[in-house]
C-alpha cells in the first residue's frame, strides 16, 4: 500500500486497543477481494454460464 510508505503516522493510529488503521485497511482489502470474487461468481452463474451452455449445445448439435 502506498499509505504505508508515505503516511506511517496515520497508519499507526490506534483505532481500538492494539488495532491500528493499517490492520483495519489490510483486513478490508481481504474482505473486498472475497466480496468481488463472490459477486463475479454469482454474475457468471446467472448470466454467463447459460450463454456458454447454449453455445455448447448448438455446437454439439451441429456435429
C-alpha contacts under 8 A as a table, 3 or more apart, distances in Angstrom:
res1	aa1	res2	aa2	distance
1	X	4	X	5.65
1	X	5	X	7.36
2	X	5	X	5.54
2	X	6	X	6.52
3	X	6	X	5.23
3	X	7	X	4.99
3	X	8	X	7.00
3	X	11	X	7.10
4	X	7	X	5.77
4	X	8	X	5.47
4	X	11	X	6.39
4	X	22	X	7.50
5	X	8	X	6.34
7	X	10	X	5.36
7	X	11	X	6.20
8	X	11	X	5.08
8	X	12	X	6.08
9	X	12	X	5.21
9	X	13	X	6.49
10	X	13	X	5.28
10	X	21	X	7.19
11	X	20	X	6.72
11	X	21	X	4.95
11	X	22	X	4.82
12	X	20	X	5.59
12	X	21	X	6.19
12	X	22	X	6.55
13	X	20	X	5.34
13	X	21	X	5.79
14	X	17	X	6.73
14	X	18	X	6.46
14	X	19	X	5.82
14	X	20	X	4.21
14	X	21	X	6.52
15	X	18	X	7.62
15	X	19	X	5.63
15	X	20	X	5.07
15	X	21	X	6.30
16	X	19	X	5.27
16	X	20	X	7.05
19	X	23	X	6.37
19	X	24	X	7.29
20	X	23	X	5.51
20	X	24	X	6.52
21	X	24	X	5.10
21	X	25	X	6.14
22	X	25	X	5.23
22	X	26	X	6.01
23	X	26	X	5.02
23	X	27	X	6.12
24	X	27	X	5.32
24	X	28	X	6.04
25	X	28	X	4.86
25	X	29	X	6.17
26	X	29	X	5.16
26	X	30	X	6.76
27	X	30	X	5.22
27	X	31	X	6.32
28	X	31	X	4.99
28	X	32	X	6.10
29	X	32	X	5.28
29	X	33	X	6.17
30	X	33	X	5.10
30	X	34	X	6.35
31	X	34	X	5.32
31	X	35	X	6.09
32	X	35	X	4.88
32	X	36	X	6.01
33	X	36	X	5.30
33	X	37	X	6.25
34	X	37	X	5.06
34	X	38	X	6.06
35	X	38	X	5.11
35	X	39	X	6.12
36	X	39	X	5.12
36	X	40	X	6.12
37	X	40	X	5.18
37	X	41	X	6.10
38	X	41	X	5.03
38	X	42	X	6.32
39	X	42	X	5.18
39	X	43	X	6.21
40	X	43	X	4.93
40	X	44	X	5.99
41	X	44	X	5.13
41	X	45	X	6.11
42	X	45	X	5.15
42	X	46	X	6.09
43	X	46	X	5.25
43	X	47	X	5.71
43	X	48	X	7.12
44	X	47	X	5.41
44	X	48	X	4.66
44	X	49	X	5.91
45	X	48	X	6.17
45	X	49	X	5.27
45	X	50	X	7.53
46	X	49	X	6.59
46	X	50	X	7.03
47	X	50	X	6.20
47	X	51	X	6.93
48	X	51	X	5.32
48	X	52	X	6.19
49	X	52	X	5.00
49	X	53	X	6.03
50	X	53	X	5.04
50	X	54	X	6.17
51	X	54	X	5.08
51	X	55	X	6.28
52	X	55	X	5.13
52	X	56	X	6.11
53	X	56	X	4.98
53	X	57	X	6.06
54	X	57	X	5.13
54	X	58	X	6.13
55	X	58	X	5.10
55	X	59	X	6.11
56	X	59	X	5.13
56	X	60	X	6.05
57	X	60	X	5.18
57	X	61	X	5.89
58	X	61	X	5.08
58	X	62	X	6.41
59	X	62	X	5.39
59	X	63	X	6.70
60	X	63	X	5.28
